[in-house]
Amino acid sequence: MLKAGGEGHTGVERNKNKTRSVDDERFKRQIEFILEADKLKKVARRTTLLDVSRQENSAEHSWHIALLVLILSEYADDENLNLLQVIKLLLVHDLVEIDSGDTYCYDEAGGQDQQMRETKAADRIFNILPADQAAALRALWDEYEAKTSPESKFANALDRVQPFLHNYFTQGHTWQKHGIQKKQVIARMQPVNDGSRFLWEYVSFLIDDAVQKGYLAK
């Protein structure tokens, strides 16, 4: 059975009896982080909106895939998935793009130093927070990147599915713009198979259909 359980915060115990002040260093750092996170709204991705009016930004992408967890969780391979953990992973995983920018998934040159750039960004951005919360969010980011836990596998699957749907339902808009071929899309979508065999079958069908309809090059 899929679980929506888990802590409703980032792994830090609340102390309701502790005296609070807006001048507390802890609170100031939390607000600073919240304001820093707003910058994700300015990071443009290659994926366009479905009406092709503009590119989506990374904050919109993060929201959209978090929503996918609520809608598509029944198709996860692992029946004991912690849905709250999946949502946390997805909300945190792209915050590093505030510094590193969005690296286009088919940009081989850009991908060569992507890990280095994103790790450096993680070191700075998460450490804006108080130490306990910084460690909690960094652990989420590391878990997502490792792709080993059931939650991170499903999170990575949904992270691939959302932009794929945008490509297919815009008749291959971004694929065609960048000359992307079927084999590249198949390779890119492999993590879907690790988190949901059902979604992988759906994606595989749409890839073949996209080629037949001329949305995607062979």
C-alpha positions, 0 to 999 in steps of 0.5 A, spaced: 500 500 500 502 506 498 504 511 504 502 518 504 506 518 511 512 521 514 514 527 517 510 534 515 517 537 516 524 536 513 526 532 519 527 537 524 523 536 531 519 542 533 519 545 540 512 548 541 514 550 548 521 554 545 520 562 546 521 564 538 523 571 536 523 574 529 530 576 531 532 569 532 538 567 527 535 561 525 528 564 523 532 569 519 536 564 515 530 560 514 527 567 511 533 568 507 533 561 504 525 562 502 527 568 498 533 565 495 528 559 492 524 565 489 530 565 484 528 558 481 522 562 478 527 565 473 531 559 471 528 557 464 528 550 461 528 548 454 521 545 455 515 549 453 508 550 455 503 546 452 500 552 448 508 553 446 507 560 448 514 560 452 518 556 456 517 553 462 521 555 468 524 550 473 519 552 479 513 551 474 517 544 473 518 542 480 511 544 482 508 540 476 512 533 477 510 534 485 503 534 482 504 528 478 506 524 485 499 525 487 495 523 481 500 517 478 502 514 485 498 508 483 503 506 478 509 506 482 512 499 482 513 499 489 507 498 493 510 501 500 512 508 497 512 514 502 509 519 497 511 525 502 518 523 501 517 523 493 514 530 493 520 532 498 525 529 493 522 533 487 521 540 490 528 540 492 532 536 487 532 542 482 534 548 487 541 547 485 539 550 478 539 557 481 546 557 481 548 552 475 542 553 471 538 548 467 542 543 463 539 541 457 538 533 457 541 532 450 547 537 451 553 532 451 558 538 452 554 541 458 553 535 461 560 534 462 561 538 468 553 538 470 555 534 476 560 539 479 556 545 478 550 542 481 554 540 487 557 546 488 550 550 488 548 545 493 554 546 498 552 554 497 544 554 497 542 549 502 547 552 507 543 558 507 539 554 512 540 553 519 545 547 520 539 541 521 535 543 516 541 544 511 543 537 512 536 535 511 535 538 505 542 536 502 540 529 504 534 529 500 538 532 494 543 526 495 538 521 495 534 524 489 541 524 485 543 517 487 537 513 484 537 508 489 531 508 494 524 506 491 522 514 492 528 516 488 527 512 483 519 514 482 521 521 483 526 520 477 521 517 473 516 522 474 522 528 472 522 524 466 515 523 464 513 531 465 517 534 460 516 528 455 509 529 455 510 536 453 514 534 447 509 529 445 503 533 446 506 539 442 508 535 436 515 534 438 516 542 438 523 541 442 525 535 439 524 538 432 528 544 434 534 541 437 534 535 432 533 530 437 532 522 435 528 516 437 535 513 440 536 519 444 529 519 447 529 512 449 536 513 453 533 519 456 527 515 459 530 509 461 529 511 469 522 511 468 523 503 467 526 503 474 520 507 477 514 504 474 513 499 469 507 501 467 509 508 465 515 505 461 510 502 457 506 508 456 512 512 454 515 507 449 508 507 446 508 514 445 515 514 443 513 509 437 507 513 435 511 520 435 516 517 430 510 515 426 507 521 426 513 525 424 514 528 431 520 525 432 526 523 428 528 516 427 
